[in-house]
């Protein structure tokens, strides 16, 4: 669970159109939510797995 005072952030690459997600670090977990529906729920991912996903994305592993 994320603390109530969690600080959410979105990518600096976002163009302000609202078509993005926000991410929040919460110790042992990371939260991900839709900026268009912030009250719609949060995907909670173990922080270690989130780090692995981000590293793979940065390396181009998911590019087609």
PDB file as gemmi writes it, atoms N, CA and C in Angstrom:
CRYST1    1.000    1.000    1.000  90.00  90.00  90.00 P 1                      
ATOM      1  N   UNK A   1       0.843  -1.183   0.000  1.00  0.00           N  
ATOM      2  CA  UNK A   1       0.000   0.000   0.000  1.00  0.00           C  
ATOM      3  C   UNK A   1       0.886   1.244   0.000  1.00  0.00           C  
ATOM      4  N   UNK A   2       0.452   2.252  -0.704  1.00  0.00           N  
ATOM      5  CA  UNK A   2       1.197   3.510  -0.750  1.00  0.00           C  
ATOM      6  C   UNK A   2       0.729   4.433   0.368  1.00  0.00           C  
ATOM      7  N   UNK A   3       1.640   5.199   0.958  1.00  0.00           N  
ATOM      8  CA  UNK A   3       1.249   6.152   2.000  1.00  0.00           C  
ATOM      9  C   UNK A   3       0.278   7.200   1.455  1.00  0.00           C  
ATOM     10  N   UNK A   4      -0.564   7.736   2.324  1.00  0.00           N  
ATOM     11  CA  UNK A   4      -1.557   8.742   1.916  1.00  0.00           C  
ATOM     12  C   UNK A   4      -0.905   9.976   1.308  1.00  0.00           C  
ATOM     13  N   UNK A   5       0.266  10.347   1.766  1.00  0.00           N  
ATOM     14  CA  UNK A   5       0.957  11.548   1.285  1.00  0.00           C  
ATOM     15  C   UNK A   5       1.921  11.249   0.141  1.00  0.00           C  
ATOM     16  N   UNK A   6       1.611  10.241  -0.636  1.00  0.00           N  
ATOM     17  CA  UNK A   6       2.469   9.838  -1.748  1.00  0.00           C  
ATOM     18  C   UNK A   6       2.589  10.952  -2.778  1.00  0.00           C  
ATOM     19  N   UNK A   7       3.794  11.160  -3.268  1.00  0.00           N  
ATOM     20  CA  UNK A   7       4.035  12.175  -4.302  1.00  0.00           C  
ATOM     21  C   UNK A   7       4.036  11.500  -5.671  1.00  0.00           C  
ATOM     22  N   UNK A   8       3.068  11.858  -6.492  1.00  0.00           N  
ATOM     23  CA  UNK A   8       2.930  11.303  -7.832  1.00  0.00           C  
ATOM     24  C   UNK A   8       3.678  12.169  -8.824  1.00  0.00           C  
ATOM     25  N   UNK A   9       4.229  11.543  -9.864  1.00  0.00           N  
ATOM     26  CA  UNK A   9       4.928  12.305 -10.910  1.00  0.00           C  
ATOM     27  C   UNK A   9       4.643  11.667 -12.259  1.00  0.00           C  
ATOM     28  N   UNK A  10       4.746  12.483 -13.299  1.00  0.00           N  
ATOM     29  CA  UNK A  10       4.594  11.952 -14.650  1.00  0.00           C  
ATOM     30  C   UNK A  10       5.804  12.355 -15.465  1.00  0.00           C  
ATOM     31  N   UNK A  11       5.974  11.726 -16.570  1.00  0.00           N  
ATOM     32  CA  UNK A  11       7.145  11.932 -17.410  1.00  0.00           C  
ATOM     33  C   UNK A  11       7.265  13.376 -17.881  1.00  0.00           C  
ATOM     34  N   UNK A  12       8.492  13.837 -17.958  1.00  0.00           N  
ATOM     35  CA  UNK A  12       8.743  15.174 -18.512  1.00  0.00           C  
ATOM     36  C   UNK A  12       8.482  15.186 -20.016  1.00  0.00           C  
ATOM     37  N   UNK A  13       8.320  14.015 -20.616  1.00  0.00           N  
ATOM     38  CA  UNK A  13       8.002  13.918 -22.043  1.00  0.00           C  
ATOM     39  C   UNK A  13       6.510  14.090 -22.315  1.00  0.00           C  
ATOM     40  N   UNK A  14       5.701  14.146 -21.251  1.00  0.00           N  
ATOM     41  CA  UNK A  14       4.259  14.332 -21.430  1.00  0.00           C  
ATOM     42  C   UNK A  14       3.999  15.688 -22.055  1.00  0.00           C  
ATOM     43  N   UNK A  15       3.055  15.730 -22.977  1.00  0.00           N  
ATOM     44  CA  UNK A  15       2.783  16.983 -23.673  1.00  0.00           C  
ATOM     45  C   UNK A  15       1.608  17.754 -23.091  1.00  0.00           C  
ATOM     46  N   UNK A  16       1.097  17.348 -21.954  1.00  0.00           N  
ATOM     47  CA  UNK A  16      -0.011  18.046 -21.335  1.00  0.00           C  
ATOM     48  C   UNK A  16      -1.366  17.618 -21.853  1.00  0.00           C  
ATOM     49  N   UNK A  17      -1.410  16.646 -22.748  1.00  0.00           N  
ATOM     50  CA  UNK A  17      -2.664  16.171 -23.303  1.00  0.00           C  
ATOM     51  C   UNK A  17      -3.451  15.254 -22.386  1.00  0.00           C  
ATOM     52  N   UNK A  18      -2.842  14.834 -21.290  1.00  0.00           N  
ATOM     53  CA  UNK A  18      -3.532  13.972 -20.348  1.00  0.00           C  
ATOM     54  C   UNK A  18      -3.524  12.500 -20.708  1.00  0.00           C  
ATOM     55  N   UNK A  19      -2.805  12.123 -21.740  1.00  0.00           N  
ATOM     56  CA  UNK A  19      -2.744  10.723 -22.150  1.00  0.00           C  
ATOM     57  C   UNK A  19      -1.490  10.061 -21.600  1.00  0.00           C  
ATOM     58  N   UNK A  20      -1.398   9.994 -20.293  1.00  0.00           N  
ATOM     59  CA  UNK A  20      -0.200   9.409 -19.699  1.00  0.00           C  
ATOM     60  C   UNK A  20      -0.544   8.793 -18.352  1.00  0.00           C  
ATOM     61  N   UNK A  21       0.449   8.223 -17.742  1.00  0.00           N  
ATOM     62  CA  UNK A  21       0.295   7.657 -16.411  1.00  0.00           C  
ATOM     63  C   UNK A  21       1.196   8.413 -15.448  1.00  0.00           C  
ATOM     64  N   UNK A  22       0.860   8.295 -14.171  1.00  0.00           N  
ATOM     65  CA  UNK A  22       1.694   8.855 -13.111  1.00  0.00           C  
ATOM     66  C   UNK A  22       2.271   7.693 -12.318  1.00  0.00           C  
ATOM     67  N   UNK A  23       3.430   7.920 -11.746  1.00  0.00           N  
ATOM     68  CA  UNK A  23       4.125   6.899 -10.977  1.00  0.00           C  
ATOM     69  C   UNK A  23       4.476   7.473  -9.615  1.00  0.00           C  
ATOM     70  N   UNK A  24       4.398   6.623  -8.591  1.00  0.00           N  
ATOM     71  CA  UNK A  24       4.771   7.035  -7.244  1.00  0.00           C  
ATOM     72  C   UNK A  24       5.568   5.925  -6.579  1.00  0.00           C  
ATOM     73  N   UNK A  25       6.690   6.296  -5.996  1.00  0.00           N  
ATOM     74  CA  UNK A  25       7.505   5.334  -5.252  1.00  0.00           C  
ATOM     75  C   UNK A  25       7.004   5.291  -3.819  1.00  0.00           C  
ATOM     76  N   UNK A  26       6.878   4.095  -3.292  1.00  0.00           N  
ATOM     77  CA  UNK A  26       6.386   3.944  -1.928  1.00  0.00           C  
ATOM     78  C   UNK A  26       7.179   2.929  -1.140  1.00  0.00           C  
ATOM     79  N   UNK A  27       8.493   3.049  -1.140  1.00  0.00           N  
ATOM     80  CA  UNK A  27       9.321   2.108  -0.398  1.00  0.00           C  
ATOM     81  C   UNK A  27       9.494   0.805  -1.157  1.00  0.00           C  
ATOM     82  N   UNK A  28       8.803  -0.239  -0.719  1.00  0.00           N  
ATOM     83  CA  UNK A  28       8.938  -1.545  -1.353  1.00  0.00           C  
ATOM     84  C   UNK A  28       8.015  -1.732  -2.551  1.00  0.00           C  
ATOM     85  N   UNK A  29       7.199  -0.725  -2.847  1.00  0.00           N  
ATOM     86  CA  UNK A  29       6.295  -0.854  -3.986  1.00  0.00           C  
ATOM     87  C   UNK A  29       6.250   0.442  -4.791  1.00  0.00           C  
ATOM     88  N   UNK A  30       5.761   0.321  -6.012  1.00  0.00           N  
ATOM     89  CA  UNK A  30       5.590   1.461  -6.906  1.00  0.00           C  
ATOM     90  C   UNK A  30       4.142   1.463  -7.366  1.00  0.00           C  
ATOM     91  N   UNK A  31       3.527   2.640  -7.366  1.00  0.00           N  
ATOM     92  CA  UNK A  31       2.151   2.767  -7.827  1.00  0.00           C  
ATOM     93  C   UNK A  31       2.113   3.394  -9.208  1.00  0.00           C  
ATOM     94  N   UNK A  32       1.167   2.940 -10.020  1.00  0.00           N  
ATOM     95  CA  UNK A  32       0.974   3.480 -11.365  1.00  0.00           C  
ATOM     96  C   UNK A  32      -0.517   3.769 -11.515  1.00  0.00           C  
ATOM     97  N   UNK A  33      -0.857   4.976 -12.002  1.00  0.00           N  
ATOM     98  CA  UNK A  33      -2.268   5.313 -12.208  1.00  0.00           C  
ATOM     99  C   UNK A  33      -2.438   6.153 -13.463  1.00  0.00           C  
ATOM    100  N   UNK A  34      -3.651   6.186 -13.971  1.00  0.00           N  
ATOM    101  CA  UNK A  34      -4.013   6.926 -15.176  1.00  0.00           C  
ATOM    102  C   UNK A  34      -4.282   8.381 -14.803  1.00  0.00           C  
ATOM    103  N   UNK A  35      -3.680   9.320 -15.515  1.00  0.00           N  
ATOM    104  CA  UNK A  35      -3.892  10.738 -15.205  1.00  0.00           C  
ATOM    105  C   UNK A  35      -5.313  11.190 -15.523  1.00  0.00           C  
ATOM    106  N   UNK A  36      -6.003  10.494 -16.408  1.00  0.00           N  
ATOM    107  CA  UNK A  36      -7.375  10.869 -16.746  1.00  0.00           C  
ATOM    108  C   UNK A  36      -8.379  10.362 -15.722  1.00  0.00           C  
ATOM    109  N   UNK A  37      -7.975   9.407 -14.874  1.00  0.00           N  
ATOM    110  CA  UNK A  37      -8.888   8.820 -13.896  1.00  0.00           C  
ATOM    111  C   UNK A  37      -8.122   8.489 -12.622  1.00  0.00           C  
ATOM    112  N   UNK A  38      -7.664   9.505 -11.946  1.00  0.00           N  
ATOM    113  CA  UNK A  38      -6.816   9.309 -10.763  1.00  0.00           C  
ATOM    114  C   UNK A  38      -7.520   8.550  -9.643  1.00  0.00           C  
ATOM    115  N   UNK A  39      -8.834   8.654  -9.578  1.00  0.00           N  
ATOM    116  CA  UNK A  39      -9.586   7.944  -8.543  1.00  0.00           C  
ATOM    117  C   UNK A  39      -9.975   6.536  -8.990  1.00  0.00           C  
ATOM    118  N   UNK A  40      -9.624   6.171 -10.205  1.00  0.00           N  
ATOM    119  CA  UNK A  40     -10.044   4.899 -10.774  1.00  0.00           C  
ATOM    120  C   UNK A  40      -9.283   3.684 -10.302  1.00  0.00           C  
ATOM    121  N   UNK A  41      -8.261   3.863  -9.527  1.00  0.00           N  
ATOM    122  CA  UNK A  41      -7.492   2.734  -9.034  1.00  0.00           C  
ATOM    123  C   UNK A  41      -6.011   2.890  -9.316  1.00  0.00           C  
ATOM    124  N   UNK A  42      -5.236   2.114  -8.604  1.00  0.00           N  
ATOM    125  CA  UNK A  42      -3.778   2.174  -8.706  1.00  0.00           C  
ATOM    126  C   UNK A  42      -3.246   0.765  -8.897  1.00  0.00           C  
ATOM    127  N   UNK A  43      -2.369   0.610  -9.850  1.00  0.00           N  
ATOM    128  CA  UNK A  43      -1.663  -0.647 -10.044  1.00  0.00           C  
ATOM    129  C   UNK A  43      -0.446  -0.614  -9.128  1.00  0.00           C  
ATOM    130  N   UNK A  44      -0.338  -1.584  -8.238  1.00  0.00           N  
ATOM    131  CA  UNK A  44       0.790  -1.659  -7.305  1.00  0.00           C  
ATOM    132  C   UNK A  44       1.744  -2.748  -7.791  1.00  0.00           C  
ATOM    133  N   UNK A  45       3.008  -2.382  -7.947  1.00  0.00           N  
ATOM    134  CA  UNK A  45       4.035  -3.290  -8.452  1.00  0.00           C  
ATOM    135  C   UNK A  45       5.191  -3.304  -7.451  1.00  0.00           C  
ATOM    136  N   UNK A  46       5.764  -4.468  -7.154  1.00  0.00           N  
ATOM    137  CA  UNK A  46       6.951  -4.482  -6.304  1.00  0.00           C  
ATOM    138  C   UNK A  46       8.046  -3.588  -6.908  1.00  0.00           C  
ATOM    139  N   UNK A  47       8.698  -2.800  -6.082  1.00  0.00           N  
ATOM    140  CA  UNK A  47       9.693  -1.831  -6.560  1.00  0.00           C  
ATOM    141  C   UNK A  47      10.797  -2.497  -7.381  1.00  0.00           C  
ATOM    142  N   UNK A  48      11.227  -3.662  -6.984  1.00  0.00           N  
ATOM    143  CA  UNK A  48      12.289  -4.355  -7.725  1.00  0.00           C  
ATOM    144  C   UNK A  48      11.839  -4.682  -9.149  1.00  0.00           C  
ATOM    145  N   UNK A  49      10.614  -5.194  -9.294  1.00  0.00           N  
ATOM    146  CA  UNK A  49      10.104  -5.533 -10.623  1.00  0.00           C  
ATOM    147  C   UNK A  49       9.889  -4.281 -11.466  1.00  0.00           C  
ATOM    148  N   UNK A  50       9.469  -3.193 -10.843  1.00  0.00           N  
ATOM    149  CA  UNK A  50       9.307  -1.931 -11.576  1.00  0.00           C  
ATOM    150  C   UNK A  50      10.658  -1.473 -12.123  1.00  0.00           C  
ATOM    151  N   UNK A  51      11.693  -1.582 -11.316  1.00  0.00           N  
ATOM    152  CA  UNK A  51      13.034  -1.207 -11.764  1.00  0.00           C  
ATOM    153  C   UNK A  51      13.504  -2.042 -12.945  1.00  0.00           C  
ATOM    154  N   UNK A  52      13.205  -3.339 -12.913  1.00  0.00           N  
ATOM    155  CA  UNK A  52      13.564  -4.223 -14.023  1.00  0.00           C  
ATOM    156  C   UNK A  52      12.811  -3.811 -15.284  1.00  0.00           C  
ATOM    157  N   UNK A  53      11.523  -3.510 -15.150  1.00  0.00           N  
ATOM    158  CA  UNK A  53      10.721  -3.074 -16.294  1.00  0.00           C  
ATOM    159  C   UNK A  53      11.263  -1.780 -16.892  1.00  0.00           C  
ATOM    160  N   UNK A  54      11.572  -0.800 -16.055  1.00  0.00           N  
ATOM    161  CA  UNK A  54      12.081   0.490 -16.532  1.00  0.00           C  
ATOM    162  C   UNK A  54      13.425   0.306 -17.241  1.00  0.00           C  
ATOM    163  N   UNK A  55      14.311  -0.506 -16.667  1.00  0.00           N  
ATOM    164  CA  UNK A  55      15.609  -0.752 -17.306  1.00  0.00           C  
ATOM    165  C   UNK A  55      15.423  -1.390 -18.682  1.00  0.00           C  
ATOM    166  N   UNK A  56      14.499  -2.336 -18.790  1.00  0.00           N  
ATOM    167  CA  UNK A  56      14.245  -2.985 -20.079  1.00  0.00           C  
ATOM    168  C   UNK A  56      13.659  -1.996 -21.083  1.00  0.00           C  
ATOM    169  N   UNK A  57      12.750  -1.146 -20.622  1.00  0.00           N  
ATOM    170  CA  UNK A  57      12.155  -0.141 -21.518  1.00  0.00           C  
ATOM    171  C   UNK A  57      13.213   0.837 -22.020  1.00  0.00           C  
ATOM    172  N   UNK A  58      14.083   1.280 -21.134  1.00  0.00           N  
ATOM    173  CA  UNK A  58      15.146   2.214 -21.528  1.00  0.00           C  
ATOM    174  C   UNK A  58      16.133   1.579 -22.506  1.00  0.00           C  
ATOM    175  N   UNK A  59      16.327   0.279 -22.389  1.00  0.00           N  
ATOM    176  CA  UNK A  59      17.284  -0.411 -23.266  1.00  0.00           C  
ATOM    177  C   UNK A  59      16.718  -0.658 -24.666  1.00  0.00           C  
ATOM    178  N   UNK A  60      15.422  -0.418 -24.845  1.00  0.00           N  
ATOM    179  CA  UNK A  60      14.795  -0.653 -26.136  1.00  0.00           C  
ATOM    180  C   UNK A  60      14.225  -2.047 -26.301  1.00  0.00           C  
ATOM    181  N   UNK A  61      14.232  -2.812 -25.243  1.00  0.00           N  
ATOM    182  CA  UNK A  61      13.770  -4.197 -25.312  1.00  0.00           C  
ATOM    183  C   UNK A  61      12.337  -4.332 -25.836  1.00  0.00           C  
ATOM    184  N   UNK A  62      11.488  -3.359 -25.568  1.00  0.00           N  
ATOM    185  CA  UNK A  62      10.085  -3.456 -25.963  1.00  0.00           C  
ATOM    186  C   UNK A  62       9.769  -2.749 -27.274  1.00  0.00           C  
ATOM    187  N   UNK A  63      10.767  -2.175 -27.925  1.00  0.00           N  
ATOM    188  CA  UNK A  63      10.525  -1.526 -29.216  1.00  0.00           C  
ATOM    189  C   UNK A  63      10.297  -2.575 -30.295  1.00  0.00           C  
ATOM    190  N   UNK A  64       9.410  -2.275 -31.196  1.00  0.00           N  
ATOM    191  CA  UNK A  64       9.134  -3.213 -32.298  1.00  0.00           C  
ATOM    192  C   UNK A  64       9.777  -2.736 -33.552  1.00  0.00           C  
TER     193      UNK A  64                                                      
END                                                                             
